[in-house]
Amino acid sequence: MALNYVWIAFFLISFAVALVKLVFFQDYQIFQNMVNSTFEMSKTGAEISLGLIGLMTFWLGVMKVGEKGGMINVFARLVGPFFNKIFPEIPKNHPAMGSILMNLSANMLGLDNAATPLGLKAMKELQEINPQKDTASNAQIMFLVLNASSLVLIPTSIMAFRKAAGAADPSDIFVPCLLATFFSTLVGLVATAIYQRINLFQRTIMLYLGAVTLIICGALYYFSTLPEADLAVVSNVVGNVLLFSIIVSFIVLALIKKVNVFETFIEGAKEGFEIAIKIIPYLVAILVAVGVFRGSGTLDFLVEGIKHLVAFAGLDTSFVPALPVAFMKPLSGSGARGLMVELMNTSGADSFASRVACVIQGSTETTFYVLAIYFGSVSIKKTRHALPAALMAELAGVLAAIFIAYIFFK
């Protein structure tokens, strides 16, 4: 129901703002802009969905090979003790455990193209053990919030955009992004655990969280010692070598177990095609709403209002020009990226506002996009506490990004 109200609010608020601009400011183009945005975003939604068909077909085929060959079970056993605590509804050694781990690992490595198909595969497997098919289970919500909080070790694409914009040191946002996204994920985990009454102070959970923290700190130290010119190259090579090694390991283990690899791949690929087609209506719905919201100028009003409030409180307003990225990020990843690039082009890649925008961009995921396609792929209508928990993680990431940027760049 939460998504229903949010979707309706986008249209009603946008309509009200557009009327004000038409009546009081004689903006005769505003409704044309909004109508045009519905056409553009409908097309964009369909194009994204069609682009996912190939990815879904391939990756779900690979996952089926991993499942039949037994490698998914190996992954599930590795994280079983931790996942059994935060996903108590999932049976031990269930294939969903491996799929969830694969998705989160792809996200951490910044491999978005691989993460989405793996995440949709995980949602499908979680739906199979969901007793109420139209209502999100606790396990599905926990997975989605962890996915939406988007713990990313290396913000490769953001560094590439900074380099293209002429930044003196494109990698100077590496550490701030990692810290901000870590806080986002931690808050998402805690918020969801509170909703679901999961005790995070259990010995197993604390050990796993401690180990992840050590790994992140180790990666942070290693990458911070690399020359700026090598950072993006090394991170890109490491991520893609790991990813392709996983594909090969799936195939080899299936071959050893005498599985018909090709036929198994085709079996999984068919599932990927079906899911990709199924999410088109959900994706188009959320993107059109976002386009109308942005086209009406509501986003600009929000930013100006916050700027006046911050100034009235006597606080520094240097971060305010980066806020459009923060507002757009939960709605549209490409929109937030465009605003970030635009800000770097207008105010300089090394301006404080541009750096804040880059850290915000790297701190969280596109919450409404994730909710739309993940829940839409399994026809979930009642999302329960998924949206508030995900938005708490999003807010924590944005606030952490701003605070950390002041520490590093002011």
Contacts in CASP RR format, 6 or more apart in sequence:
PFRMAT RR
TARGET T0000
AUTHOR 0000-0000-0000
METHOD contacts of the structure
MODEL  1
MALNYVWIAFFLISFAVALVKLVFFQDYQIFQNMVNSTFEMSKTGAEISL
GLIGLMTFWLGVMKVGEKGGMINVFARLVGPFFNKIFPEIPKNHPAMGSI
LMNLSANMLGLDNAATPLGLKAMKELQEINPQKDTASNAQIMFLVLNASS
LVLIPTSIMAFRKAAGAADPSDIFVPCLLATFFSTLVGLVATAIYQRINL
FQRTIMLYLGAVTLIICGALYYFSTLPEADLAVVSNVVGNVLLFSIIVSF
IVLALIKKVNVFETFIEGAKEGFEIAIKIIPYLVAILVAVGVFRGSGTLD
FLVEGIKHLVAFAGLDTSFVPALPVAFMKPLSGSGARGLMVELMNTSGAD
SFASRVACVIQGSTETTFYVLAIYFGSVSIKKTRHALPAALMAELAGVLA
AIFIAYIFFK
1 382 0 8 1.000
1 383 0 8 1.000
2 383 0 8 1.000
2 386 0 8 1.000
2 387 0 8 1.000
2 388 0 8 1.000
3 286 0 8 1.000
3 368 0 8 1.000
3 371 0 8 1.000
3 372 0 8 1.000
3 375 0 8 1.000
3 383 0 8 1.000
3 387 0 8 1.000
6 368 0 8 1.000
6 387 0 8 1.000
7 285 0 8 1.000
7 286 0 8 1.000
7 289 0 8 1.000
10 289 0 8 1.000
10 290 0 8 1.000
10 292 0 8 1.000
10 293 0 8 1.000
11 289 0 8 1.000
11 292 0 8 1.000
13 293 0 8 1.000
13 296 0 8 1.000
13 298 0 8 1.000
14 34 0 8 1.000
14 292 0 8 1.000
14 293 0 8 1.000
14 295 0 8 1.000
14 296 0 8 1.000
14 297 0 8 1.000
14 298 0 8 1.000
15 296 0 8 1.000
17 296 0 8 1.000
17 297 0 8 1.000
17 298 0 8 1.000
17 301 0 8 1.000
18 27 0 8 1.000
18 30 0 8 1.000
18 31 0 8 1.000
18 34 0 8 1.000
18 296 0 8 1.000
18 297 0 8 1.000
21 27 0 8 1.000
21 30 0 8 1.000
21 296 0 8 1.000
21 297 0 8 1.000
22 28 0 8 1.000
22 30 0 8 1.000
22 31 0 8 1.000
30 295 0 8 1.000
30 296 0 8 1.000
30 297 0 8 1.000
33 295 0 8 1.000
33 296 0 8 1.000
34 292 0 8 1.000
34 295 0 8 1.000
34 296 0 8 1.000
37 288 0 8 1.000
37 291 0 8 1.000
37 292 0 8 1.000
37 294 0 8 1.000
37 295 0 8 1.000
38 288 0 8 1.000
38 291 0 8 1.000
38 292 0 8 1.000
40 291 0 8 1.000
41 284 0 8 1.000
41 287 0 8 1.000
41 288 0 8 1.000
41 290 0 8 1.000
41 291 0 8 1.000
41 292 0 8 1.000
42 284 0 8 1.000
42 287 0 8 1.000
42 288 0 8 1.000
44 287 0 8 1.000
44 334 0 8 1.000
45 280 0 8 1.000
45 283 0 8 1.000
45 284 0 8 1.000
45 287 0 8 1.000
46 280 0 8 1.000
46 284 0 8 1.000
48 283 0 8 1.000
48 287 0 8 1.000
49 276 0 8 1.000
49 277 0 8 1.000
49 279 0 8 1.000
49 280 0 8 1.000
49 283 0 8 1.000
49 284 0 8 1.000
50 276 0 8 1.000
51 276 0 8 1.000
52 116 0 8 1.000
52 117 0 8 1.000
52 276 0 8 1.000
52 279 0 8 1.000
53 272 0 8 1.000
53 273 0 8 1.000
53 276 0 8 1.000
53 277 0 8 1.000
54 273 0 8 1.000
54 276 0 8 1.000
55 113 0 8 1.000
55 114 0 8 1.000
55 116 0 8 1.000
55 117 0 8 1.000
55 276 0 8 1.000
56 116 0 8 1.000
56 117 0 8 1.000
56 120 0 8 1.000
56 272 0 8 1.000
56 273 0 8 1.000
56 275 0 8 1.000
56 276 0 8 1.000
57 269 0 8 1.000
57 272 0 8 1.000
57 273 0 8 1.000
57 276 0 8 1.000
58 117 0 8 1.000
58 269 0 8 1.000
59 114 0 8 1.000
59 117 0 8 1.000
59 118 0 8 1.000
59 121 0 8 1.000
59 272 0 8 1.000
60 117 0 8 1.000
60 120 0 8 1.000
60 121 0 8 1.000
60 268 0 8 1.000
60 269 0 8 1.000
60 271 0 8 1.000
60 272 0 8 1.000
60 275 0 8 1.000
61 264 0 8 1.000
61 265 0 8 1.000
61 266 0 8 1.000
61 267 0 8 1.000
61 268 0 8 1.000
61 269 0 8 1.000
61 271 0 8 1.000
61 272 0 8 1.000
62 247 0 8 1.000
62 250 0 8 1.000
62 265 0 8 1.000
63 72 0 8 1.000
63 99 0 8 1.000
63 102 0 8 1.000
63 117 0 8 1.000
63 118 0 8 1.000
63 121 0 8 1.000
63 268 0 8 1.000
64 264 0 8 1.000
64 265 0 8 1.000
64 267 0 8 1.000
64 268 0 8 1.000
64 269 0 8 1.000
64 271 0 8 1.000
65 250 0 8 1.000
65 251 0 8 1.000
65 254 0 8 1.000
65 259 0 8 1.000
65 261 0 8 1.000
65 264 0 8 1.000
65 265 0 8 1.000
66 72 0 8 1.000
66 250 0 8 1.000
66 253 0 8 1.000
66 254 0 8 1.000
67 95 0 8 1.000
68 254 0 8 1.000
68 257 0 8 1.000
68 259 0 8 1.000
68 264 0 8 1.000
69 250 0 8 1.000
69 253 0 8 1.000
69 254 0 8 1.000
69 257 0 8 1.000
69 259 0 8 1.000
70 253 0 8 1.000
70 254 0 8 1.000
70 257 0 8 1.000
71 249 0 8 1.000
71 250 0 8 1.000
71 253 0 8 1.000
71 254 0 8 1.000
72 95 0 8 1.000
72 98 0 8 1.000
72 99 0 8 1.000
72 102 0 8 1.000
73 93 0 8 1.000
73 95 0 8 1.000
73 98 0 8 1.000
75 97 0 8 1.000
75 98 0 8 1.000
75 101 0 8 1.000
75 102 0 8 1.000
76 83 0 8 1.000
76 93 0 8 1.000
76 94 0 8 1.000
76 95 0 8 1.000
76 97 0 8 1.000
76 98 0 8 1.000
76 101 0 8 1.000
77 93 0 8 1.000
78 101 0 8 1.000
79 97 0 8 1.000
79 98 0 8 1.000
79 101 0 8 1.000
79 208 0 8 1.000
80 92 0 8 1.000
80 93 0 8 1.000
80 97 0 8 1.000
81 204 0 8 1.000
81 208 0 8 1.000
82 204 0 8 1.000
82 205 0 8 1.000
82 208 0 8 1.000
83 90 0 8 1.000
83 97 0 8 1.000
83 100 0 8 1.000
83 101 0 8 1.000
84 90 0 8 1.000
84 92 0 8 1.000
84 204 0 8 1.000
85 198 0 8 1.000
85 202 0 8 1.000
85 204 0 8 1.000
85 205 0 8 1.000
86 142 0 8 1.000
86 189 0 8 1.000
86 193 0 8 1.000
86 198 0 8 1.000
86 205 0 8 1.000
87 97 0 8 1.000
87 100 0 8 1.000
87 138 0 8 1.000
87 139 0 8 1.000
87 142 0 8 1.000
87 143 0 8 1.000
88 138 0 8 1.000
88 198 0 8 1.000
89 129 0 8 1.000
89 137 0 8 1.000
89 138 0 8 1.000
89 139 0 8 1.000
90 96 0 8 1.000
90 97 0 8 1.000
90 126 0 8 1.000
90 129 0 8 1.000
90 139 0 8 1.000
91 129 0 8 1.000
94 125 0 8 1.000
94 129 0 8 1.000
95 125 0 8 1.000
96 122 0 8 1.000
96 125 0 8 1.000
96 126 0 8 1.000
96 129 0 8 1.000
96 139 0 8 1.000
98 122 0 8 1.000
99 118 0 8 1.000
99 119 0 8 1.000
99 121 0 8 1.000
99 122 0 8 1.000
99 125 0 8 1.000
100 119 0 8 1.000
100 122 0 8 1.000
100 143 0 8 1.000
102 118 0 8 1.000
102 122 0 8 1.000
102 246 0 8 1.000
103 115 0 8 1.000
103 118 0 8 1.000
103 119 0 8 1.000
103 121 0 8 1.000
103 122 0 8 1.000
103 143 0 8 1.000
103 147 0 8 1.000
104 146 0 8 1.000
104 147 0 8 1.000
104 151 0 8 1.000
106 112 0 8 1.000
106 114 0 8 1.000
106 115 0 8 1.000
106 118 0 8 1.000
106 243 0 8 1.000
107 115 0 8 1.000
107 147 0 8 1.000
107 150 0 8 1.000
107 151 0 8 1.000
107 152 0 8 1.000
107 365 0 8 1.000
108 151 0 8 1.000
108 152 0 8 1.000
108 153 0 8 1.000
109 153 0 8 1.000
109 154 0 8 1.000
109 238 0 8 1.000
109 239 0 8 1.000
109 242 0 8 1.000
109 243 0 8 1.000
110 152 0 8 1.000
110 153 0 8 1.000
110 154 0 8 1.000
110 155 0 8 1.000
110 156 0 8 1.000
110 157 0 8 1.000
110 239 0 8 1.000
111 239 0 8 1.000
111 240 0 8 1.000
111 243 0 8 1.000
114 243 0 8 1.000
115 147 0 8 1.000
116 373 0 8 1.000
117 272 0 8 1.000
119 143 0 8 1.000
119 147 0 8 1.000
119 374 0 8 1.000
120 272 0 8 1.000
120 275 0 8 1.000
120 279 0 8 1.000
120 373 0 8 1.000
120 374 0 8 1.000
120 377 0 8 1.000
122 143 0 8 1.000
123 140 0 8 1.000
123 143 0 8 1.000
123 144 0 8 1.000
123 374 0 8 1.000
123 375 0 8 1.000
123 377 0 8 1.000
123 378 0 8 1.000
124 271 0 8 1.000
124 275 0 8 1.000
124 377 0 8 1.000
124 378 0 8 1.000
126 137 0 8 1.000
126 139 0 8 1.000
126 140 0 8 1.000
126 143 0 8 1.000
126 378 0 8 1.000
127 133 0 8 1.000
127 140 0 8 1.000
127 378 0 8 1.000
127 380 0 8 1.000
129 137 0 8 1.000
129 139 0 8 1.000
130 136 0 8 1.000
130 137 0 8 1.000
130 139 0 8 1.000
130 140 0 8 1.000
130 378 0 8 1.000
131 137 0 8 1.000
132 382 0 8 1.000
133 378 0 8 1.000
133 379 0 8 1.000
134 379 0 8 1.000
134 380 0 8 1.000
134 381 0 8 1.000
134 382 0 8 1.000
135 380 0 8 1.000
135 381 0 8 1.000
135 382 0 8 1.000
135 384 0 8 1.000
136 144 0 8 1.000
136 375 0 8 1.000
136 380 0 8 1.000
136 382 0 8 1.000
136 383 0 8 1.000
136 384 0 8 1.000
136 386 0 8 1.000
138 196 0 8 1.000
140 375 0 8 1.000
140 378 0 8 1.000
140 380 0 8 1.000
140 386 0 8 1.000
141 192 0 8 1.000
141 195 0 8 1.000
141 196 0 8 1.000
141 383 0 8 1.000
141 384 0 8 1.000
141 385 0 8 1.000
141 386 0 8 1.000
141 389 0 8 1.000
142 192 0 8 1.000
142 196 0 8 1.000
144 370 0 8 1.000
144 371 0 8 1.000
144 374 0 8 1.000
144 375 0 8 1.000
144 386 0 8 1.000
144 390 0 8 1.000
145 188 0 8 1.000
145 189 0 8 1.000
145 191 0 8 1.000
145 192 0 8 1.000
145 386 0 8 1.000
145 389 0 8 1.000
145 390 0 8 1.000
145 393 0 8 1.000
146 185 0 8 1.000
146 188 0 8 1.000
146 189 0 8 1.000
146 192 0 8 1.000
147 365 0 8 1.000
147 370 0 8 1.000
147 374 0 8 1.000
148 364 0 8 1.000
148 365 0 8 1.000
148 366 0 8 1.000
148 367 0 8 1.000
148 370 0 8 1.000
148 371 0 8 1.000
148 390 0 8 1.000
148 393 0 8 1.000
148 394 0 8 1.000
149 181 0 8 1.000
149 184 0 8 1.000
149 185 0 8 1.000
149 187 0 8 1.000
149 188 0 8 1.000
149 189 0 8 1.000
149 364 0 8 1.000
149 365 0 8 1.000
149 390 0 8 1.000
149 393 0 8 1.000
149 394 0 8 1.000
149 397 0 8 1.000
150 181 0 8 1.000
150 184 0 8 1.000
150 185 0 8 1.000
150 362 0 8 1.000
150 363 0 8 1.000
150 364 0 8 1.000
150 365 0 8 1.000
151 181 0 8 1.000
151 182 0 8 1.000
151 184 0 8 1.000
151 185 0 8 1.000
152 177 0 8 1.000
152 178 0 8 1.000
152 181 0 8 1.000
152 362 0 8 1.000
153 178 0 8 1.000
153 216 0 8 1.000
153 219 0 8 1.000
153 235 0 8 1.000
154 174 0 8 1.000
154 223 0 8 1.000
154 235 0 8 1.000
155 173 0 8 1.000
155 174 0 8 1.000
155 177 0 8 1.000
155 178 0 8 1.000
155 358 0 8 1.000
155 361 0 8 1.000
155 362 0 8 1.000
156 232 0 8 1.000
156 235 0 8 1.000
156 236 0 8 1.000
158 173 0 8 1.000
158 177 0 8 1.000
158 340 0 8 1.000
158 358 0 8 1.000
158 361 0 8 1.000
158 362 0 8 1.000
159 170 0 8 1.000
159 171 0 8 1.000
159 173 0 8 1.000
159 174 0 8 1.000
159 231 0 8 1.000
159 232 0 8 1.000
160 170 0 8 1.000
160 232 0 8 1.000
161 337 0 8 1.000
161 340 0 8 1.000
161 341 0 8 1.000
161 344 0 8 1.000
161 358 0 8 1.000
162 170 0 8 1.000
162 173 0 8 1.000
162 344 0 8 1.000
162 349 0 8 1.000
162 358 0 8 1.000
163 170 0 8 1.000
163 232 0 8 1.000
165 341 0 8 1.000
165 344 0 8 1.000
165 345 0 8 1.000
165 348 0 8 1.000
165 349 0 8 1.000
165 354 0 8 1.000
166 348 0 8 1.000
166 349 0 8 1.000
167 344 0 8 1.000
167 349 0 8 1.000
167 350 0 8 1.000
168 349 0 8 1.000
168 350 0 8 1.000
169 228 0 8 1.000
170 228 0 8 1.000
170 232 0 8 1.000
170 349 0 8 1.000
171 228 0 8 1.000
171 231 0 8 1.000
171 232 0 8 1.000
172 355 0 8 1.000
172 408 0 8 1.000
172 409 0 8 1.000
173 355 0 8 1.000
173 358 0 8 1.000
173 359 0 8 1.000
174 223 0 8 1.000
174 224 0 8 1.000
174 231 0 8 1.000
175 220 0 8 1.000
175 224 0 8 1.000
175 408 0 8 1.000
176 355 0 8 1.000
176 359 0 8 1.000
176 401 0 8 1.000
176 404 0 8 1.000
176 405 0 8 1.000
176 408 0 8 1.000
176 409 0 8 1.000
177 358 0 8 1.000
177 359 0 8 1.000
177 362 0 8 1.000
177 363 0 8 1.000
177 401 0 8 1.000
178 216 0 8 1.000
178 220 0 8 1.000
179 400 0 8 1.000
179 404 0 8 1.000
180 359 0 8 1.000
180 360 0 8 1.000
180 362 0 8 1.000
180 363 0 8 1.000
180 397 0 8 1.000
180 400 0 8 1.000
180 401 0 8 1.000
180 404 0 8 1.000
181 362 0 8 1.000
181 363 0 8 1.000
181 364 0 8 1.000
181 397 0 8 1.000
182 216 0 8 1.000
183 363 0 8 1.000
183 396 0 8 1.000
183 397 0 8 1.000
183 400 0 8 1.000
184 363 0 8 1.000
184 364 0 8 1.000
184 393 0 8 1.000
184 394 0 8 1.000
184 396 0 8 1.000
184 397 0 8 1.000
184 400 0 8 1.000
185 393 0 8 1.000
186 396 0 8 1.000
187 392 0 8 1.000
187 393 0 8 1.000
187 396 0 8 1.000
187 397 0 8 1.000
188 389 0 8 1.000
188 390 0 8 1.000
188 392 0 8 1.000
188 393 0 8 1.000
188 396 0 8 1.000
189 200 0 8 1.000
190 200 0 8 1.000
191 388 0 8 1.000
191 389 0 8 1.000
191 392 0 8 1.000
191 393 0 8 1.000
192 198 0 8 1.000
192 385 0 8 1.000
192 389 0 8 1.000
193 199 0 8 1.000
193 200 0 8 1.000
195 385 0 8 1.000
195 389 0 8 1.000
199 205 0 8 1.000
200 206 0 8 1.000
200 209 0 8 1.000
223 231 0 8 1.000
223 234 0 8 1.000
223 235 0 8 1.000
226 234 0 8 1.000
251 261 0 8 1.000
254 261 0 8 1.000
254 264 0 8 1.000
255 261 0 8 1.000
275 377 0 8 1.000
278 376 0 8 1.000
278 377 0 8 1.000
278 379 0 8 1.000
279 372 0 8 1.000
279 373 0 8 1.000
279 376 0 8 1.000
279 377 0 8 1.000
282 372 0 8 1.000
282 373 0 8 1.000
282 375 0 8 1.000
282 376 0 8 1.000
282 377 0 8 1.000
283 369 0 8 1.000
283 372 0 8 1.000
283 373 0 8 1.000
285 372 0 8 1.000
286 368 0 8 1.000
286 369 0 8 1.000
286 371 0 8 1.000
286 372 0 8 1.000
287 332 0 8 1.000
287 369 0 8 1.000
290 331 0 8 1.000
290 332 0 8 1.000
290 368 0 8 1.000
291 332 0 8 1.000
293 299 0 8 1.000
293 331 0 8 1.000
294 328 0 8 1.000
294 331 0 8 1.000
294 332 0 8 1.000
294 335 0 8 1.000
299 324 0 8 1.000
299 327 0 8 1.000
299 328 0 8 1.000
300 324 0 8 1.000
302 323 0 8 1.000
302 327 0 8 1.000
303 320 0 8 1.000
303 323 0 8 1.000
303 324 0 8 1.000
303 327 0 8 1.000
306 320 0 8 1.000
306 323 0 8 1.000
307 317 0 8 1.000
307 320 0 8 1.000
310 316 0 8 1.000
310 317 0 8 1.000
310 320 0 8 1.000
311 317 0 8 1.000
318 352 0 8 1.000
318 353 0 8 1.000
318 356 0 8 1.000
318 410 0 8 1.000
319 352 0 8 1.000
319 353 0 8 1.000
319 356 0 8 1.000
319 402 0 8 1.000
319 405 0 8 1.000
319 406 0 8 1.000
320 353 0 8 1.000
321 343 0 8 1.000
321 347 0 8 1.000
321 353 0 8 1.000
321 357 0 8 1.000
322 343 0 8 1.000
322 353 0 8 1.000
322 354 0 8 1.000
322 356 0 8 1.000
322 357 0 8 1.000
322 360 0 8 1.000
322 402 0 8 1.000
324 339 0 8 1.000
324 343 0 8 1.000
325 336 0 8 1.000
325 339 0 8 1.000
325 340 0 8 1.000
325 343 0 8 1.000
325 357 0 8 1.000
325 360 0 8 1.000
325 361 0 8 1.000
326 360 0 8 1.000
326 398 0 8 1.000
326 401 0 8 1.000
328 335 0 8 1.000
328 336 0 8 1.000
328 339 0 8 1.000
329 336 0 8 1.000
329 360 0 8 1.000
329 361 0 8 1.000
329 364 0 8 1.000
329 366 0 8 1.000
329 367 0 8 1.000
329 394 0 8 1.000
329 398 0 8 1.000
330 364 0 8 1.000
330 366 0 8 1.000
330 367 0 8 1.000
330 368 0 8 1.000
330 391 0 8 1.000
330 394 0 8 1.000
331 366 0 8 1.000
331 368 0 8 1.000
331 369 0 8 1.000
332 366 0 8 1.000
332 369 0 8 1.000
333 366 0 8 1.000
333 369 0 8 1.000
336 361 0 8 1.000
336 366 0 8 1.000
337 361 0 8 1.000
339 357 0 8 1.000
340 354 0 8 1.000
340 357 0 8 1.000
340 358 0 8 1.000
340 361 0 8 1.000
343 351 0 8 1.000
343 353 0 8 1.000
343 354 0 8 1.000
343 357 0 8 1.000
344 351 0 8 1.000
344 354 0 8 1.000
344 357 0 8 1.000
344 358 0 8 1.000
347 353 0 8 1.000
347 354 0 8 1.000
348 354 0 8 1.000
352 405 0 8 1.000
352 409 0 8 1.000
352 410 0 8 1.000
355 405 0 8 1.000
355 408 0 8 1.000
355 409 0 8 1.000
356 401 0 8 1.000
356 402 0 8 1.000
356 405 0 8 1.000
356 409 0 8 1.000
359 401 0 8 1.000
359 402 0 8 1.000
359 404 0 8 1.000
359 405 0 8 1.000
360 397 0 8 1.000
360 398 0 8 1.000
360 401 0 8 1.000
360 402 0 8 1.000
362 401 0 8 1.000
363 397 0 8 1.000
363 398 0 8 1.000
363 400 0 8 1.000
363 401 0 8 1.000
364 393 0 8 1.000
364 394 0 8 1.000
364 397 0 8 1.000
364 398 0 8 1.000
367 387 0 8 1.000
367 390 0 8 1.000
367 391 0 8 1.000
367 394 0 8 1.000
370 390 0 8 1.000
371 383 0 8 1.000
371 386 0 8 1.000
371 387 0 8 1.000
371 390 0 8 1.000
375 383 0 8 1.000
375 386 0 8 1.000
END
